[in-house]
Amino acid sequence: MAFGGADRDGTRHPRPDTFDLTRPPVRHLAFGRGVRSCPGSQLAREQLNLTLQELTGRLPGLRLAEGQPVAMDPPLAPGRLHLTW
């Protein structure tokens, strides 16, 4: 199984290679479920939450730059994220 292919199914997502924060959620394999859930999933979510709180607290006007694409590097991380504040 290749987790890098998760959420990149064109039959479930209209633009699978586009980073879209407004995309409606669907079931995915990111952290698993039930007895097969990732033990670090809650830590990862908390780290992301704290990072975003700190970043937006220090730079309150931070936002995605208009008209700039978000380049995705496989498997799941943004390669380039153009921001402005």
TIDO-985397 format. One record per residue (C-alpha): z, x, y; residue in three letters. Coordinates in pm, whole numbers. Example, Ala and Ser with C-alpha at 12.3 -4.5 7.8 and 13.67 -1.06 7.14 Angstrom:
2
+--------+--------+--------+------+
:     c3 :     c1 :     c2 : type :
+--------+--------+--------+------+
:    780 :   1230 :   -450 :  Ala :
:    714 :   1367 :   -106 :  Ser :
+--------+--------+--------+------+
This chain:
85
+--------+--------+--------+------+
:     c3 :     c1 :     c2 : type :
+--------+--------+--------+------+
:      0 :      0 :      0 :  Met :
:    -87 :    132 :    345 :  Ala :
:    149 :      4 :    612 :  Phe :
:    -91 :    132 :    879 :  Gly :
:   -318 :   -158 :    785 :  Gly :
:    -48 :   -420 :    844 :  Ala :
:   -130 :   -680 :   1110 :  Asp :
:   -490 :   -555 :   1132 :  Arg :
:   -648 :   -837 :    934 :  Asp :
:   -934 :   -983 :   1135 :  Gly :
:   -896 :  -1318 :    958 :  Thr :
:   -539 :  -1355 :   1094 :  Arg :
:   -576 :  -1184 :   1432 :  His :
:   -883 :  -1237 :   1652 :  Pro :
:   -871 :   -878 :   1787 :  Arg :
:   -674 :   -675 :   1528 :  Pro :
:   -721 :   -336 :   1701 :  Asp :
:   -612 :   -458 :   2046 :  Thr :
:   -252 :   -420 :   2164 :  Phe :
:   -160 :   -770 :   2282 :  Asp :
:    199 :   -859 :   2375 :  Leu :
:    103 :  -1227 :   2400 :  Thr :
:    -31 :  -1247 :   2041 :  Arg :
:    145 :  -1527 :   1851 :  Pro :
:    375 :  -1392 :   1578 :  Pro :
:    273 :  -1404 :   1212 :  Val :
:    454 :  -1289 :    901 :  Arg :
:    412 :   -917 :    854 :  His :
:    540 :   -623 :    650 :  Leu :
:    698 :   -413 :    926 :  Ala :
:   1055 :   -411 :    794 :  Phe :
:   1026 :   -612 :    473 :  Gly :
:   1238 :   -912 :    381 :  Arg :
:   1538 :   -998 :    168 :  Gly :
:   1654 :   -732 :    -78 :  Val :
:   1355 :   -516 :     16 :  Arg :
:   1434 :   -506 :    386 :  Ser :
:   1451 :   -170 :    558 :  Cys :
:   1813 :    -58 :    611 :  Pro :
:   1716 :    103 :    942 :  Gly :
:   1536 :   -201 :   1082 :  Ser :
:   1828 :   -324 :   1290 :  Gln :
:   1886 :     26 :   1426 :  Leu :
:   1517 :     54 :   1522 :  Ala :
:   1529 :   -283 :   1700 :  Arg :
:   1847 :   -189 :   1886 :  Glu :
:   1702 :    148 :   1991 :  Gln :
:   1392 :    -23 :   2127 :  Leu :
:   1603 :   -285 :   2306 :  Asn :
:   1825 :    -21 :   2471 :  Leu :
:   1526 :    195 :   2565 :  Thr :
:   1347 :    -96 :   2733 :  Leu :
:   1664 :   -204 :   2914 :  Gln :
:   1719 :    149 :   3047 :  Glu :
:   1355 :    197 :   3144 :  Leu :
:   1321 :   -135 :   3324 :  Thr :
:   1662 :    -88 :   3488 :  Gly :
:   1557 :    247 :   3636 :  Arg :
:   1205 :    130 :   3722 :  Leu :
:   1237 :   -244 :   3795 :  Pro :
:    872 :   -290 :   3897 :  Gly :
:    732 :   -125 :   3584 :  Leu :
:    435 :   -311 :   3434 :  Arg :
:    110 :   -256 :   3248 :  Leu :
:   -167 :   -131 :   3476 :  Ala :
:   -426 :   -404 :   3529 :  Glu :
:   -769 :   -347 :   3380 :  Gly :
:   -658 :    -49 :   3169 :  Gln :
:   -693 :    -70 :   2791 :  Pro :
:   -409 :     21 :   2560 :  Val :
:   -547 :    275 :   2313 :  Ala :
:   -391 :    246 :   1970 :  Met :
:   -347 :    548 :   1743 :  Asp :
:   -306 :    454 :   1379 :  Pro :
:    -91 :    339 :   1231 :  Pro :
:    105 :    145 :   1495 :  Leu :
:    182 :    351 :   1806 :  Ala :
:      8 :    326 :   2143 :  Pro :
:   -193 :    644 :   2206 :  Gly :
:   -224 :    576 :   2579 :  Arg :
:    -24 :    322 :   2773 :  Leu :
:   -118 :    298 :   3142 :  His :
:    175 :    178 :   3350 :  Leu :
:    240 :    126 :   3719 :  Thr :
:    550 :     50 :   3930 :  Trp :
+--------+--------+--------+------+
